Amino acid sequence: MKKEIVIALAGNANVGKSVIFNQLTGLTQIIGNWPGKTVERAEGVLRFKGRTIKIVDLPGIYSLSAYSQEEIVSREFIAFEKPDVVINVVDASNLERNLFFTVQLLELHVPMVMALNQVDYAIKKGIDINVKKLEELLGIPVVKTIATKGKGLEKLIDKVLEVVDSNKETTVNDYDIKQEKILKYGNEISEYVMRIYNILLKHNVVNIINLFHPLWISLKLIEEDSDIIEKLKREPDGKKAYEEIQKELEGLKAKTDGPLVTLVTAARYDIASFIARQTVSEIHHRITWTDLIDNVALHKIFGYISMFAIVFISFYGIFKFGEYFSGVLEGFFDVLRPLVYNLHIPNMYKDVLWNGLVEGLISAITIVLPYILPFYVFLSILENTGYLARIAFLMDEIMHKVGLHGKALIPILMGFGCNVPAVLGTKILETDREIFVASFMSTLVPCSARIVIILGTIGVFMGPQYALAVFALDVLVIYIAAYFADKIAHGKPYDLIMELPGYRVPALKPTLKQIWIRIKDFLYVALPIIVVGSLVLEILKYTGIFKYVTYVTDPIVVKWLGLPSIVGIVLIFGVLRKELTLIMLLTLSGTSHITQILTPRQMIVFGVVTMLYIPCIATIAALKRTIGWRKTWWVVFVNIFIAILIGGILNRILTFV
C-alpha cells in the first residue's frame, strides 16, 4: 500500500476545481510558479487514513494543446511527473462542454477519477445525469460532489485510493486503436494514428511514446502541435521519424478540406456529444435565477446601468467604511504619543522612534487596512458570484476599440486589487500583442494601495464625488493610452469565446480564505516595508541628504506639478510600495492630517500623479516576466511621462478654477 500519493486536479475554469483544492488542503497550501513559467502553481497536503496525499491544482484550461503556458504545464506535469491519479473536475450543469477536455485526458491513458461537481446547480437547472452509465462509458470512477458544501469529497478521495491501490504500472509495447472502447475517431483518423505509431516504433522513438501515450502523441502529430514536434525532433532519429510522418500526413490533408487540427477537434466533440446524449436527461426545463438576472445584467442598456450602479455603490460603501474605522483607529492610537515623548532619551531619538517607527506602523494600520480589507471583500464577492465575468462580457465591444476583447478585462480588473496578479494574469490571452496591451493597461489601473491614497486624501477631505472624478479621469487615460499602444502593436483581436458561470452565493469558507490570502500579502510584505521605509526616511531627514534629492526633483515636482518639495522624495520611495507615498509624506511632515501639507488643488494633483506614475517594483518584476525587459522599460517610461504630463496640466487648469 502506497503511503505517499500525488494527485493532480484538472478541469475547465469555473468548475469548482480550486474550491475542491481549498477544501482538501486547508491551510497547507504552497503558492508559487511553475519552473520557468509565469503560471501560478498551487499545491497542498492532505493526510487521510494514514496516508500523505500531495494535491496539485493544475491551471483551469479547456484543452491540452500548446496554445498557452497553462496548457503546456498541465500536460507536462501529467506526462513527466506522473501523478498517481488525475481528478478530472467537471461541471455537472454543463457536462457536454466539459467532456471535450475529459476526452483529451482519456487519450493520455492515465489513472483517473471524475469529480462530477456542482450537481446541486445541475438539479436546479432540471438536469439529471446517469452516473452509472457515465462510469461505464468512460471506464473510470465518477463521484458526485458539491465542493462549496464539502459534500462527496471523502468518497472522492476513497475512490482515488482505490484507483491507486488497484493500478499497476505498465509500458505500452503493443498498441491497437481498435481496442479503444469510447475513443472512436472514425476510420481516417484511426488509420493515420496507427501509421504514425508504427513510424515511431520503426525509428525506435519509444521515450516520447512512454512519456505520453501512442494515441495521444499520434493525435498531437496529426494536429501539428509545435511543442510535441520539437520534443520529437530532439529524440535520436526523431527528425527522420517526423519527416516520414509529414509525408504520410500529406495523404490525409488531401482528403480533408480544412486544417487537420479541426478534423481531430471535431472528432473529440463527437465523442463528447455521444457520451452526453447517453448520460444526460432533462427532467424539465426551468427558468433559473441566472436566466432572470442575466435578462437585466446583460441587457444592452440596463446591463450597463446596473454595472455602474454596483461599482458606484460598492466604492461608496468602501469609502464610508474606511472613513469611519480609520477615525476610530486614529483615536485609539493617539494615546501612544505621550508614552514615547515621556521617555528619558534625546529628542532626536524620540522623533525617530515616534515619527519613523510608531507613526509608520500607525499610518499603515489606520489608513491602509480600513480601505484594503473591505475592497478585497468586494472583489471576492464579484468573482465568486460570477458577476465579474458579466462585466467582461458587457465590455467586449468597448475593449475591441483598443484591440482586445472582453476576456482581457478580467485580469485588468484584478488590478484593482493588485497590479502584480493583473499583469501575470494577462497570460490567459492568446497573442503577445494582446498580452502587451493588457499588461500596459493593468499598470495604469489603480491598485488597492493607490485607491487608499485617493480615498484617504481626496475622498476624506474633499468628498467622494471628487475621488470618483479622479477615478473617471483614470479610466479615460487608460483607454486613450491603450488605444495608442494598440496602434504600436500590430495585429487584430480574436472574437470573444468565454464562459459565463451561473450565479452563486459565495461559499463562506473559500471566500474568507481568498480574502485572507490577499490581505496576508499586505501584512507580511507591505507592512514591514512601510515601517522600515518610514524609519529610514526619518533617519535620513537628520542627515540633510534630502536637500540634494529635492534639488534634482524640484523643477518637476514644485514648478511643473505645483506640489511641496518633499513630495519628490516620497514619490521615489513609492516605487517600493505605493502606500509609502502617502504614509511617508505624513511621516516626514510630522502630522497625520494631509490638509496641513496639501491644498485641495495639490491633493488632486498628488492623487493623480501617484495613481499614474511608475509601477511599484513588484509590478515591474511581473512585467519583466510577462513581456520582457525591453517592453517593460517602455511601459515604465510611458507611465512616468503620462503622470507628469497630466499632473502638470491639471495643476494649471485647477489654478484658474
Order of alpha helices (4+ residues) and beta strands (2+ residues): beta-alpha-beta-beta-beta-alpha-beta-alpha-beta-alpha-beta-alpha-beta-alpha-alpha-alpha-alpha-alpha-alpha-alpha-beta-alpha-alpha-alpha-alpha-alpha-alpha-alpha-alpha-alpha-alpha-alpha-alpha-alpha-alpha-alpha-alpha-alpha-alpha-alpha-alpha-alpha
